[in-house]
Amino acid sequence: MTREEYEALKKTVDYHMKRYYDEDAPEISDYEYDQLMLHLKAAEKEHPDWILPDSPTQKIGGTALGGKAGKREAGVKVTHDVPMLSIEDVFTKEDVAAWVNKVQEKHPHCLFSVEVKVDGLSMSVRYEKGKDGKLHLALAETRGDGLVGEDVTANALAIPDVQQVIDLPYESLELRGEVYMAHEDFERFNEEMERLEKKPAANPRNLAAGTLRQLDPAITKKRGLRMFVFNVQRGPAELMESHTKALDLLEEKGVRVVYHRKCETVEEILKAVDAIGEMRESLHFDLDGAVVKIDHIAYREEFPAGTKYSSGHIAYKYPPEERIVTMDRILVDVGRTGKLTFTGEFHDRETGKPARLCGTSVSRATLHNQDYISQMKIGVGGEYRLFKSGEIIPKLNGCVKEPEEVFRAPKVCPVCGQPLVRETDTADIRCINPACPAQVVNAIAYFASRSCMNIMGLGDTLVEALVQKGYLHSYADIYRLKEHRQELIDEGIIGKEKNTDKVLAAIEASKANSPVLLLTGLGIRNCGRAAAREILSHYDSIDALAAAGVEELTQIPDVGETTASCIHDFFAAKESRKILQELRDAGVNMRMEKTEPASQSLAGLTIVVTGTLPTLGRKEAEELILANGGKASGSVSKKTSYVLAGEAAGSKLAKAQQLGIPVITEEEFRAML
């Protein structure tokens, strides 16, 4: 690995570390993240002189969110009395055995504890002696960066498993545990979200993390969090000798402790690890592995694992969980752009019910396209391995038993009956009939959305209702809704008179929008807002663009033959020309307003805006770029001049650094103006 590749890998691991620990929104599976970290460690082992304090291998994990505006949900920063470090991961039984043998070479009679590793988030709880001689909860804190966390005491009090009083005669005690959400509570929450037409949570761990940081403890209590204690962080001598003895004593006093088994030999330890793995399907929470700990606490410091890991522990990570499923049927749907989507419905081969994976019941998976279906030999009656990518998204992972017949996509649209077209050099199959009913609701909702014509109040639900009632059949019908004002009020589709008039006024106001928004809203493939803005900078109207040929369009920077063909084919279609004329008749603006740039300070520069800037919104920054002669692009490439990056810049920032493109702050950007 070269130094440049190493630095790029560091950025990638840092990005995914932030997504997991700080934002509770991982994009890759634990397994995929672990593999990236292993590659990083291997590079540093080969080149120890490359290691700097900013390497992910030298950091513990998340950062305490404290009081940072817009980032935290609860708590203030608090410094841990005892650092809350991570546990080093291993991925083979051989690694487990090697570590145990290493310990026993020095301490032949050493005992170990093998425990369930719950997939949640760490929290420590501090207790102080009260007037009654018992221990009373004084403080609860999240792990944060391992040294500084958040005070979440109010929310901890809402977790039934957190003992508020422990009948032990000590002066103080600090315990560490894992806060998690049970499968039943997670499913209950998502059912409620679906009922309210809100976005469901991705997985129990993310939801638990967000719930623990809520400002209102009542929300924490309502959602239902639980906790297992897995370690004594600080306490009297009798709890700091034998780890398992301490857990057993706490359990006797009503503290809910993690499942643990005391072992002596390598064989016993591996057997216990296997037993925990077999529990996966019956557990009421998600499993993150098995932890092997030195039971003799005094021995632990003799076996350090680095600055970010606690001594005397390792965590064995199980391979991704899989089930064998039988395909029952394949559903074909038509999306907003006419693209066919395929979904497989199946059942668990053994149980006959939906497959249980990572704590949830799974009966469907996306089948992507016909090429994927053919390659995987997918058909009714076939049997396939199923796993969860990122422990979130169900995916098939190979054919176990081939079906009698591999599924073939239909030749005509399943909704409108028009012939389907497969795009050249792609696996996409589309219905190109713009009047296809399957496309109408999604297409109109997109047209009215904030990033397009920005018609406030005309959201997905209302559009669907208006389509079902027969008021909307195309974009142009939006501008005829005013003719049905009284009917809409009488039927209460939009609401009462005030609400209806507000939506109708927003529709009327949208007629004056820039044609850039109109072109974006037409939903032409490969023509998003950035492309629409660039394209219309070369034409004085939508009509002039509609008359352009493919060859002419490809002369525009960043417009390739595929995009040019999509634009040309759209405007050449009879139905599109009809809708365009209706929009023109309705008074929708189709002529570009020619404005001279405020300056030419950014002339010839292509700038990508990413992340959250201190004072500017992303659209404001892009407008400033355009107003000063520059080009605002939505993606990073070798042609990019600068990347204007704020907080949480993510993958665009990483790509810029990989390509060696200069990254500037808002302050530097303003200086350029």
JORA-V406269 format. One record per residue. N is the residue number from 0. RES is the residue in one letter. PSI is psi as a letter, one per 20 degrees, with the letter a starting at -180 (999 if undefined). Layout:
n = <N	N>
res = <RES	RES>
psi = <PSI	PSI>
This chain:
n = <0	1	2	3	4	5	6	7	8	9	10	11	12	13	14	15	16	17	18	19	20	21	22	23	24	25	26	27	28	29	30	31	32	33	34	35	36	37	38	39	40	41	42	43	44	45	46	47	48	49	50	51	52	53	54	55	56	57	58	59	60	61	62	63	64	65	66	67	68	69	70	71	72	73	74	75	76	77	78	79	80	81	82	83	84	85	86	87	88	89	90	91	92	93	94	95	96	97	98	99	100	101	102	103	104	105	106	107	108	109	110	111	112	113	114	115	116	117	118	119	120	121	122	123	124	125	126	127	128	129	130	131	132	133	134	135	136	137	138	139	140	141	142	143	144	145	146	147	148	149	150	151	152	153	154	155	156	157	158	159	160	161	162	163	164	165	166	167	168	169	170	171	172	173	174	175	176	177	178	179	180	181	182	183	184	185	186	187	188	189	190	191	192	193	194	195	196	197	198	199	200	201	202	203	204	205	206	207	208	209	210	211	212	213	214	215	216	217	218	219	220	221	222	223	224	225	226	227	228	229	230	231	232	233	234	235	236	237	238	239	240	241	242	243	244	245	246	247	248	249	250	251	252	253	254	255	256	257	258	259	260	261	262	263	264	265	266	267	268	269	270	271	272	273	274	275	276	277	278	279	280	281	282	283	284	285	286	287	288	289	290	291	292	293	294	295	296	297	298	299	300	301	302	303	304	305	306	307	308	309	310	311	312	313	314	315	316	317	318	319	320	321	322	323	324	325	326	327	328	329	330	331	332	333	334	335	336	337	338	339	340	341	342	343	344	345	346	347	348	349	350	351	352	353	354	355	356	357	358	359	360	361	362	363	364	365	366	367	368	369	370	371	372	373	374	375	376	377	378	379	380	381	382	383	384	385	386	387	388	389	390	391	392	393	394	395	396	397	398	399	400	401	402	403	404	405	406	407	408	409	410	411	412	413	414	415	416	417	418	419	420	421	422	423	424	425	426	427	428	429	430	431	432	433	434	435	436	437	438	439	440	441	442	443	444	445	446	447	448	449	450	451	452	453	454	455	456	457	458	459	460	461	462	463	464	465	466	467	468	469	470	471	472	473	474	475	476	477	478	479	480	481	482	483	484	485	486	487	488	489	490	491	492	493	494	495	496	497	498	499	500	501	502	503	504	505	506	507	508	509	510	511	512	513	514	515	516	517	518	519	520	521	522	523	524	525	526	527	528	529	530	531	532	533	534	535	536	537	538	539	540	541	542	543	544	545	546	547	548	549	550	551	552	553	554	555	556	557	558	559	560	561	562	563	564	565	566	567	568	569	570	571	572	573	574	575	576	577	578	579	580	581	582	583	584	585	586	587	588	589	590	591	592	593	594	595	596	597	598	599	600	601	602	603	604	605	606	607	608	609	610	611	612	613	614	615	616	617	618	619	620	621	622	623	624	625	626	627	628	629	630	631	632	633	634	635	636	637	638	639	640	641	642	643	644	645	646	647	648	649	650	651	652	653	654	655	656	657	658	659	660	661	662	663	664	665	666	667	668	669	670	671	672>
res = <M	T	R	E	E	Y	E	A	L	K	K	T	V	D	Y	H	M	K	R	Y	Y	D	E	D	A	P	E	I	S	D	Y	E	Y	D	Q	L	M	L	H	L	K	A	A	E	K	E	H	P	D	W	I	L	P	D	S	P	T	Q	K	I	G	G	T	A	L	G	G	K	A	G	K	R	E	A	G	V	K	V	T	H	D	V	P	M	L	S	I	E	D	V	F	T	K	E	D	V	A	A	W	V	N	K	V	Q	E	K	H	P	H	C	L	F	S	V	E	V	K	V	D	G	L	S	M	S	V	R	Y	E	K	G	K	D	G	K	L	H	L	A	L	A	E	T	R	G	D	G	L	V	G	E	D	V	T	A	N	A	L	A	I	P	D	V	Q	Q	V	I	D	L	P	Y	E	S	L	E	L	R	G	E	V	Y	M	A	H	E	D	F	E	R	F	N	E	E	M	E	R	L	E	K	K	P	A	A	N	P	R	N	L	A	A	G	T	L	R	Q	L	D	P	A	I	T	K	K	R	G	L	R	M	F	V	F	N	V	Q	R	G	P	A	E	L	M	E	S	H	T	K	A	L	D	L	L	E	E	K	G	V	R	V	V	Y	H	R	K	C	E	T	V	E	E	I	L	K	A	V	D	A	I	G	E	M	R	E	S	L	H	F	D	L	D	G	A	V	V	K	I	D	H	I	A	Y	R	E	E	F	P	A	G	T	K	Y	S	S	G	H	I	A	Y	K	Y	P	P	E	E	R	I	V	T	M	D	R	I	L	V	D	V	G	R	T	G	K	L	T	F	T	G	E	F	H	D	R	E	T	G	K	P	A	R	L	C	G	T	S	V	S	R	A	T	L	H	N	Q	D	Y	I	S	Q	M	K	I	G	V	G	G	E	Y	R	L	F	K	S	G	E	I	I	P	K	L	N	G	C	V	K	E	P	E	E	V	F	R	A	P	K	V	C	P	V	C	G	Q	P	L	V	R	E	T	D	T	A	D	I	R	C	I	N	P	A	C	P	A	Q	V	V	N	A	I	A	Y	F	A	S	R	S	C	M	N	I	M	G	L	G	D	T	L	V	E	A	L	V	Q	K	G	Y	L	H	S	Y	A	D	I	Y	R	L	K	E	H	R	Q	E	L	I	D	E	G	I	I	G	K	E	K	N	T	D	K	V	L	A	A	I	E	A	S	K	A	N	S	P	V	L	L	L	T	G	L	G	I	R	N	C	G	R	A	A	A	R	E	I	L	S	H	Y	D	S	I	D	A	L	A	A	A	G	V	E	E	L	T	Q	I	P	D	V	G	E	T	T	A	S	C	I	H	D	F	F	A	A	K	E	S	R	K	I	L	Q	E	L	R	D	A	G	V	N	M	R	M	E	K	T	E	P	A	S	Q	S	L	A	G	L	T	I	V	V	T	G	T	L	P	T	L	G	R	K	E	A	E	E	L	I	L	A	N	G	G	K	A	S	G	S	V	S	K	K	T	S	Y	V	L	A	G	E	A	A	G	S	K	L	A	K	A	Q	Q	L	G	I	P	V	I	T	E	E	E	F	R	A	M	L>
psi = <p	r	h	g	h	g	h	g	h	g	g	g	g	g	g	h	g	g	h	g	g	h	i	k	m	q	i	r	r	h	g	h	g	h	h	g	h	g	g	g	h	g	h	h	h	h	m	h	i	i	p	r	h	i	p	h	i	i	q	h	c	r	q	p	h	c	k	p	p	i	h	q	h	q	q	r	q	p	p	p	h	p	p	n	r	r	p	p	q	q	j	q	h	h	h	g	g	g	g	g	h	g	g	i	h	h	n	h	j	p	r	q	p	p	q	p	o	p	n	b	q	q	p	q	p	p	q	q	p	a	h	j	j	r	p	p	p	h	p	p	q	r	h	c	j	h	h	p	a	q	o	k	g	g	h	h	i	i	o	h	i	o	p	h	p	p	m	q	k	r	h	r	p	p	q	p	a	p	p	r	p	q	g	h	h	g	h	g	g	h	h	g	g	h	h	j	l	r	p	r	q	g	r	h	g	g	h	g	g	h	g	h	j	q	h	o	h	h	g	g	g	g	h	n	q	r	p	p	p	j	q	o	g	p	a	r	h	i	i	k	f	p	g	h	h	g	g	g	g	g	h	h	j	j	p	o	q	q	p	q	p	p	q	g	r	g	g	g	g	h	g	h	g	h	g	g	h	i	i	g	h	i	q	j	r	p	p	j	a	p	p	p	q	p	h	n	h	h	i	g	i	i	m	q	j	r	h	i	q	q	q	j	q	q	p	p	p	q	q	p	p	q	q	p	q	p	p	g	r	p	p	p	r	p	a	h	j	i	p	p	q	p	p	p	p	r	q	p	h	g	h	j	r	q	p	o	p	k	j	q	p	p	j	q	q	p	j	e	r	h	g	g	g	g	g	i	l	p	r	p	i	q	p	q	p	p	r	o	p	j	k	g	p	p	q	q	l	q	p	h	p	q	r	h	p	p	p	p	q	r	h	q	p	i	g	i	j	q	q	q	p	p	q	p	j	r	j	p	p	q	p	j	o	i	j	p	h	h	i	g	g	h	g	g	h	g	h	i	r	h	i	d	i	l	n	p	i	m	a	g	g	g	g	g	g	h	g	h	i	j	h	p	i	r	g	h	h	h	j	i	h	h	i	k	g	h	g	h	g	h	i	k	g	h	b	a	g	g	g	g	h	g	g	h	h	h	g	g	h	i	h	j	q	q	i	g	h	g	g	g	h	i	k	p	q	j	m	a	g	g	g	g	g	g	g	i	i	i	q	i	r	h	g	h	g	h	i	q	r	g	g	g	h	i	i	p	p	j	o	a	h	g	g	g	g	g	g	g	h	g	i	i	p	g	h	g	h	g	g	g	h	h	h	g	h	i	j	p	p	j	p	p	o	o	p	q	q	h	r	k	h	j	p	i	p	p	p	p	p	q	a	o	q	g	h	p	r	g	h	g	g	h	h	h	g	g	i	k	j	r	p	o	q	i	q	p	a	i	i	p	g	q	o	o	p	b	q	l	h	b	h	h	g	g	h	g	h	h	i	k	p	p	p	q	r	h	g	h	g	h	h	h	999>
